[in-house]
Amino acid sequence: MKAVVTVTGKDRVGIIAMASAECAKYGVNIIDISQTVMKEYFAMIMLAELDGMTVDFAAFADSMKLTGEAWGVDIRVMHEDIFNSMHKI
């Protein structure tokens, strides 16, 4: 299983490290990452492999959201099923 993780907000040092560490904490492997800074705003999209995840999906998504809030950024985790179901419409 895979998930798409987005991180957006005001740029600051350590955002990628924070998001990566939080993924590693739950056994989630980042398999691709794209990030950019537009003026003072940070935007990142990660594709993550969930097969080694040590908690359920909702707990992981909630933890990422809360960690992002503590850092002043918005983190959203979307299961790949969301994207797969869009092709059926």
Contacts in CASP RR format, 6 or more apart in sequence:
PFRMAT RR
TARGET T0000
AUTHOR 0000-0000-0000
METHOD contacts of the structure
MODEL  1
MKAVVTVTGKDRVGIIAMASAECAKYGVNIIDISQTVMKEYFAMIMLAEL
DGMTVDFAAFADSMKLTGEAWGVDIRVMHEDIFNSMHKI
1 49 0 8 1.000
1 50 0 8 1.000
1 51 0 8 1.000
1 79 0 8 1.000
1 80 0 8 1.000
2 31 0 8 1.000
2 47 0 8 1.000
2 48 0 8 1.000
2 49 0 8 1.000
2 50 0 8 1.000
2 80 0 8 1.000
3 28 0 8 1.000
3 47 0 8 1.000
3 48 0 8 1.000
3 50 0 8 1.000
3 57 0 8 1.000
3 77 0 8 1.000
3 78 0 8 1.000
3 79 0 8 1.000
3 80 0 8 1.000
4 45 0 8 1.000
4 46 0 8 1.000
4 47 0 8 1.000
4 48 0 8 1.000
4 77 0 8 1.000
4 78 0 8 1.000
4 80 0 8 1.000
4 83 0 8 1.000
5 19 0 8 1.000
5 23 0 8 1.000
5 45 0 8 1.000
5 46 0 8 1.000
5 47 0 8 1.000
5 48 0 8 1.000
5 64 0 8 1.000
5 75 0 8 1.000
5 76 0 8 1.000
5 77 0 8 1.000
5 78 0 8 1.000
6 43 0 8 1.000
6 44 0 8 1.000
6 45 0 8 1.000
6 46 0 8 1.000
6 74 0 8 1.000
6 75 0 8 1.000
6 76 0 8 1.000
6 78 0 8 1.000
7 15 0 8 1.000
7 19 0 8 1.000
7 35 0 8 1.000
7 42 0 8 1.000
7 43 0 8 1.000
7 44 0 8 1.000
7 46 0 8 1.000
7 68 0 8 1.000
7 73 0 8 1.000
7 74 0 8 1.000
7 75 0 8 1.000
8 41 0 8 1.000
8 42 0 8 1.000
8 43 0 8 1.000
8 44 0 8 1.000
8 73 0 8 1.000
8 74 0 8 1.000
9 41 0 8 1.000
9 42 0 8 1.000
9 43 0 8 1.000
9 72 0 8 1.000
9 73 0 8 1.000
9 74 0 8 1.000
10 40 0 8 1.000
10 41 0 8 1.000
10 42 0 8 1.000
10 72 0 8 1.000
10 73 0 8 1.000
11 37 0 8 1.000
11 40 0 8 1.000
11 41 0 8 1.000
11 42 0 8 1.000
12 42 0 8 1.000
12 71 0 8 1.000
15 42 0 8 1.000
15 44 0 8 1.000
15 71 0 8 1.000
15 73 0 8 1.000
16 33 0 8 1.000
16 35 0 8 1.000
16 44 0 8 1.000
18 67 0 8 1.000
18 68 0 8 1.000
18 71 0 8 1.000
19 44 0 8 1.000
19 46 0 8 1.000
19 64 0 8 1.000
19 67 0 8 1.000
19 75 0 8 1.000
20 30 0 8 1.000
22 63 0 8 1.000
22 64 0 8 1.000
22 67 0 8 1.000
23 29 0 8 1.000
23 30 0 8 1.000
23 46 0 8 1.000
23 48 0 8 1.000
23 64 0 8 1.000
25 63 0 8 1.000
26 53 0 8 1.000
26 54 0 8 1.000
26 55 0 8 1.000
26 59 0 8 1.000
26 60 0 8 1.000
26 63 0 8 1.000
27 52 0 8 1.000
27 53 0 8 1.000
27 54 0 8 1.000
28 48 0 8 1.000
28 49 0 8 1.000
28 50 0 8 1.000
28 52 0 8 1.000
28 53 0 8 1.000
28 60 0 8 1.000
29 48 0 8 1.000
29 49 0 8 1.000
29 51 0 8 1.000
29 52 0 8 1.000
30 46 0 8 1.000
30 47 0 8 1.000
30 48 0 8 1.000
30 49 0 8 1.000
31 47 0 8 1.000
31 48 0 8 1.000
31 49 0 8 1.000
32 46 0 8 1.000
32 47 0 8 1.000
33 44 0 8 1.000
33 45 0 8 1.000
33 46 0 8 1.000
33 47 0 8 1.000
34 44 0 8 1.000
34 45 0 8 1.000
34 46 0 8 1.000
35 42 0 8 1.000
35 43 0 8 1.000
35 44 0 8 1.000
35 45 0 8 1.000
36 42 0 8 1.000
36 43 0 8 1.000
36 44 0 8 1.000
37 43 0 8 1.000
42 73 0 8 1.000
48 77 0 8 1.000
50 57 0 8 1.000
50 60 0 8 1.000
53 60 0 8 1.000
55 63 0 8 1.000
57 77 0 8 1.000
57 79 0 8 1.000
60 77 0 8 1.000
61 76 0 8 1.000
61 77 0 8 1.000
64 75 0 8 1.000
64 76 0 8 1.000
64 77 0 8 1.000
65 75 0 8 1.000
65 76 0 8 1.000
65 77 0 8 1.000
67 75 0 8 1.000
68 74 0 8 1.000
68 75 0 8 1.000
END
